[in-house]
Amino acid sequence: MASSAPSDGTGIIDLDPWLEPFREAIQRRYKYVESWIKTVDETEGGLDRFSKGYEKYGFNISESGDITYREWAPNAVEAALVGDFNNWDNKANLMSKNDFGTWEVTLPAKDGVPVIPHDSKVKITMVTRSGERIYRIPAWIKRVVQDLKVSPIYEAVFWNPPREQQYQLQHARPRKPESLRIYEAHVGISSPDTRVATYKEFTANMLPRIKYLGYNAIQLMAIMEHAYYASFGYQVNNFFAASSRYGNPEDLKELVDTAHSMGLVVLLDVVHSHASKNVDDGLNMFDGSDHLYFHSGPKGQHELWDSRLFNYGNHEVLRFLLSNLRFWMEEYGFDGFRFDGVTSMLYTHHGIGT
């Protein structure tokens, strides 16, 4: 009778004997994951619900047009939703805080129409424990834009186009290829011109070429919004926002859907190993503390990349990151992921000098 795999996670050592010196570490991590999954099952209704955080956090619109906005910011003592819709009045739409540090406000529709206009600017403003008032881009925002004539800092906008302007995915996901032939691509530099190319141009010009060359998968870089363009997308500011440099969210959906119509699998280059240290248009110091999504102090800093390091041991951070993956698959139709900087996620040395 064949022996069953060990129940402590060490079966992986049979596949890679070089892991033997790390047996105890593997057992410890496996036990931790089992305990965490049990907690998620008992308190969140399972991983399926847990990984749909975007249906609870950020902006969600009911069938009646009401808008509910939620944000995790436990270190704030006051919070309000502000924007063009309320003339940036920080007392007009105050939020309430629950026992877990999540703030919430609901804006009733007016005559069945959401009171925040599509493509209008929004922010969350908070008062920190030291009494400072700060303004931040919502962590779960789905679109941010930059107007260099005004400021290099990105602005959050409420993305809710009329139904006739919303792109609907039409084509089924292609079957998983037995052998992947991946074309790695950056939308912005996919044109011979000295400018930033667009989603629509990539769809029209690059997809047919990629198909003709015999590839069966595309790996798209630099999709999550990043203020530093020269980072090639590896200094992410806004994890749920498709980069506005190349067009709008509907354009990206059309790109992915068109690729599917050609039988091409579309993979997303994901950066969950670190994040931009930007404060005004990123996650850093979101609620005035340096330890919300990240580790505090030196442990939360990547010395080589000059960026912030996530605290993967935090329940809400895991909700954010797992929901981020689910969002890109459900909302845009991506088929899978390539994870960047995995050594930085696994090891305390973050891959530096190895």
C-alpha positions in Angstrom: 0.0 0.0 0.0 1.3 3.4 -1.0 2.0 5.7 2.0 0.0 8.9 2.2 1.6 12.3 2.1 2.7 13.7 5.5 0.0 15.9 7.1 2.5 18.5 8.3 3.5 20.0 5.0 6.9 18.2 4.8 5.9 16.1 1.8 7.5 18.8 -0.3 10.9 17.6 1.0 10.4 14.3 -0.9 10.2 16.4 -4.1 13.2 18.6 -3.2 15.6 17.0 -0.7 17.5 20.2 -0.5 14.7 21.5 1.8 15.6 19.0 4.5 17.5 21.5 6.7 14.3 23.6 6.7 12.0 20.8 7.9 11.1 22.6 11.2 10.4 25.9 9.5 8.2 24.2 6.9 6.2 22.4 9.7 5.9 25.7 11.6 4.6 27.6 8.6 2.2 24.8 7.6 0.8 24.7 11.1 0.3 28.5 11.0 -1.5 28.4 7.7 -3.8 25.6 8.9 -4.7 27.6 11.9 -5.3 30.8 9.8 -7.5 28.9 7.4 -9.6 27.5 10.3 -10.0 31.1 11.6 -11.1 32.3 8.2 -13.6 29.5 7.9 -15.0 30.2 11.4 -15.1 34.0 11.2 -15.3 34.9 7.5 -17.4 32.1 6.0 -14.4 30.6 4.2 -11.7 31.7 1.8 -14.2 32.2 -1.0 -16.0 35.0 0.8 -12.8 36.3 2.3 -11.2 36.8 -1.1 -14.1 38.9 -2.2 -13.2 41.9 0.0 -13.9 44.3 -2.9 -17.6 43.5 -2.5 -17.4 45.0 1.0 -14.6 47.5 1.0 -14.1 50.5 -1.2 -17.1 51.8 -3.1 -20.1 49.5 -3.7 -23.3 50.5 -5.4 -26.7 48.9 -4.6 -29.4 48.2 -7.1 -31.2 51.3 -5.8 -28.2 53.5 -6.5 -27.1 53.9 -2.9 -23.3 54.1 -2.4 -21.6 52.4 0.5 -17.9 53.2 1.2 -15.8 51.2 3.7 -12.2 51.6 4.6 -10.0 49.9 7.2 -8.1 52.5 9.1 -8.0 51.6 12.8 -5.6 54.3 13.9 -7.8 57.2 12.7 -10.1 58.8 15.3 -12.3 60.5 12.7 -13.0 59.8 9.0 -15.1 61.3 6.2 -15.7 60.8 2.5 -15.0 64.0 0.5 -14.9 64.9 -3.1 -16.3 67.1 -5.9 -19.8 65.8 -5.0 -19.8 67.5 -1.6 -17.5 70.4 -2.3 -14.8 68.7 -0.2 -16.7 69.3 3.0 -15.0 67.2 5.7 -18.1 67.2 7.9 -20.8 66.5 5.2 -20.3 62.7 5.1 -18.8 61.5 8.3 -18.1 57.8 8.7 -18.7 55.5 11.6 -16.1 53.0 12.9 -16.7 49.5 14.1 -14.8 47.4 16.7 -12.4 46.1 14.0 -11.2 49.5 12.8 -13.4 49.6 9.6 -15.0 53.0 8.8 -18.3 53.1 6.8 -20.7 55.6 5.3 -23.7 55.1 3.0 -24.8 57.8 0.6 -28.5 57.4 -0.4 -29.3 57.7 -4.1 -31.2 60.8 -5.3 -34.1 59.7 -7.6 -32.4 56.4 -8.1 -29.1 58.0 -9.2 -25.8 57.7 -7.3 -25.0 61.1 -5.7 -21.3 60.8 -6.7 -21.0 61.5 -10.4 -19.0 59.2 -12.6 -15.4 60.1 -13.0 -15.5 62.8 -10.3 -12.7 63.1 -7.7 -13.0 61.6 -4.2 -10.8 61.0 -1.2 -11.0 59.9 2.4 -10.0 62.4 5.0 -9.0 61.3 8.5 -7.9 62.8 11.8 -5.0 60.9 13.3 -4.5 60.3 17.0 -2.1 63.2 17.1 -4.8 65.5 15.8 -3.5 65.9 12.3 -6.0 66.0 9.4 -4.8 63.9 6.4 -6.2 63.2 3.0 -5.7 59.9 1.3 -6.7 58.0 -1.9 -9.1 55.2 -1.0 -7.1 51.9 -0.7 -9.6 49.9 -2.8 -10.1 52.6 -5.5 -10.5 51.3 -9.0 -9.2 54.3 -10.9 -6.7 57.1 -10.3 -5.5 59.7 -12.8 -2.7 62.2 -13.1 -2.8 65.7 -14.5 0.8 66.9 -14.7 -0.4 70.4 -15.5 -1.7 70.5 -12.0 0.4 68.1 -9.9 2.5 64.9 -10.3 0.3 63.4 -7.5 -2.4 61.0 -8.6 -6.0 61.7 -7.9 -8.7 59.1 -7.1 -11.9 59.2 -9.2 -15.2 57.4 -8.8 -15.5 55.0 -11.7 -19.1 54.2 -12.5 -19.7 54.7 -16.3 -23.3 54.5 -17.7 -24.2 50.9 -18.6 -23.9 51.5 -22.3 -20.3 52.5 -21.8 -19.4 49.5 -19.6 -17.5 46.8 -21.5 -19.0 43.3 -21.0 -16.7 40.3 -21.3 -18.1 38.1 -24.1 -15.6 35.3 -24.6 -14.9 32.3 -22.4 -11.4 31.8 -20.9 -9.2 29.6 -23.2 -8.3 26.2 -22.1 -5.1 25.9 -20.2 -2.3 25.2 -22.7 -0.4 21.9 -22.2 2.8 23.9 -22.9 2.9 27.6 -22.2 4.6 29.9 -24.7 4.5 33.3 -23.0 4.9 36.7 -24.6 5.8 39.2 -21.9 4.6 42.7 -22.8 4.4 46.2 -21.5 1.5 48.1 -23.0 3.1 51.5 -22.6 6.2 50.6 -24.6 4.6 48.4 -27.2 4.6 51.2 -29.9 7.6 52.2 -32.0 6.7 55.9 -31.3 8.3 57.8 -28.5 5.2 58.0 -26.4 3.1 55.9 -24.1 1.0 53.4 -26.1 -2.6 52.6 -25.2 -4.7 49.5 -24.3 -6.7 50.0 -27.6 -3.5 50.2 -29.7 -2.2 47.0 -28.0 -5.4 45.3 -28.8 -5.4 46.3 -32.4 -1.7 46.0 -33.2 0.0 43.6 -30.8 -2.6 40.9 -30.2 -2.7 39.8 -33.8 1.1 39.8 -34.0 1.5 37.8 -30.8 -1.0 35.2 -32.1 0.7 35.1 -35.5 4.1 34.4 -33.9 2.8 31.3 -32.2 2.5 32.3 -28.6 -0.5 31.1 -26.6 -0.1 33.3 -23.5 0.5 37.0 -22.7 2.1 38.2 -19.5 1.2 41.9 -19.0 3.5 44.1 -17.0 2.8 47.4 -15.3 -1.0 47.2 -15.1 -1.6 48.1 -11.5 -1.2 51.9 -11.1 2.3 53.1 -10.3 3.4 56.7 -10.1 7.0 56.0 -11.0 6.8 55.0 -14.7 10.5 54.1 -14.9 9.9 51.3 -12.3 8.2 49.2 -15.1 5.2 48.8 -12.8 7.2 47.4 -9.9 6.4 50.2 -7.4 2.7 49.9 -7.2 0.6 52.7 -5.6 -3.0 51.6 -6.2 -3.5 47.9 -6.4 -7.1 47.8 -7.7 -6.6 50.5 -10.3 -5.6 49.7 -13.9 -3.0 52.2 -15.0 -4.7 55.3 -16.5 -1.6 56.0 -18.7 -2.9 53.6 -21.3 -6.6 54.3 -21.2 -9.6 53.4 -19.0 -10.7 50.2 -17.3 -13.1 49.3 -20.1 -10.3 49.5 -22.6 -8.3 46.9 -20.6 -11.3 44.6 -20.3 -11.7 44.8 -24.1 -8.0 43.9 -24.5 -8.3 40.8 -22.3 -11.5 39.7 -23.9 -10.1 40.1 -27.4 -7.1 38.0 -26.4 -9.5 35.3 -25.2 -11.3 35.4 -28.5 -7.9 34.5 -30.2 -7.3 31.7 -27.8 -4.7 33.6 -25.8 -4.3 33.1 -22.1 -3.7 36.4 -20.3 -1.5 36.5 -17.2 -1.0 39.5 -14.9 2.4 40.4 -13.5 1.6 40.9 -9.8 3.7 42.8 -7.3 2.7 41.8 -3.8 6.2 41.6 -2.5 6.4 45.3 -1.7 4.6 48.6 -2.4 5.5 52.2 -3.3 6.4 54.3 -0.3 4.3 57.2 -1.6 2.0 58.7 1.0 -0.2 61.2 -0.9 -1.2 58.7 -3.6 -0.2 55.3 -2.1 -0.8 53.0 0.9 2.1 54.3 3.0 1.1 56.0 6.2 -2.5 55.5 5.1 -4.2 56.2 8.5 -1.2 58.2 9.9 0.6 55.1 11.2 3.5 53.3 9.5 2.2 49.9 10.4 -1.2 49.5 8.8 -0.5 47.4 5.7 3.2 47.2 6.4 5.6 46.2 9.1 6.7 49.1 11.3 10.2 50.3 11.5 13.1 48.8 9.5 11.3 45.5 9.1 8.8 47.4 6.9 11.4 48.9 4.6 13.1 47.3 1.6 16.6 48.9 1.6 17.4 48.0 -2.0 14.1 48.8 -3.6 13.3 51.9 -1.3 9.8 50.6 -0.8 7.4 49.3 1.9 7.1 45.7 2.9 3.7 44.1 3.6 2.8 42.5 6.9 1.6 39.1 5.7 0.7 38.1 9.3 -2.1 40.6 9.4 -5.6 39.4 8.8 -6.7 42.5 6.9 -3.6 42.7 4.8 -4.2 39.1 3.6 -7.8 40.1 2.9 -6.6 43.0 0.8 -4.0 41.0 -1.2 -6.1 37.9 -1.8 -9.1 40.0 -2.8 -6.8 41.9 -5.1 -6.0 38.7 -7.0 -9.6 37.6 -7.1 -10.6 41.1 -8.4 -8.3 41.0 -11.4 -9.7 37.6 -12.4 -13.3 38.5 -11.8 -13.5 42.1 -13.0 -11.0 42.0 -15.9 -10.9 38.3 -16.8 -7.2 37.6 -16.2 -6.4 33.9 -16.2 -3.5 33.7 -13.8 -0.5 35.5 -12.4 3.3 35.8 -12.4 4.4 36.9 -8.9 7.4 39.3 -8.7 10.0 39.3 -6.0 8.9 36.1 -4.3 12.2 35.8 -2.4 11.3 39.1 -0.7 8.0 37.6 0.5 9.6 34.3 1.8 12.8 35.4 3.5 13.8 37.9 6.0 16.8 38.9 3.9 14.4 39.7 1.1 16.7 38.2 -1.5 19.3 40.9 -1.0 22.8 39.6 -1.6 21.7 36.1 -2.5 
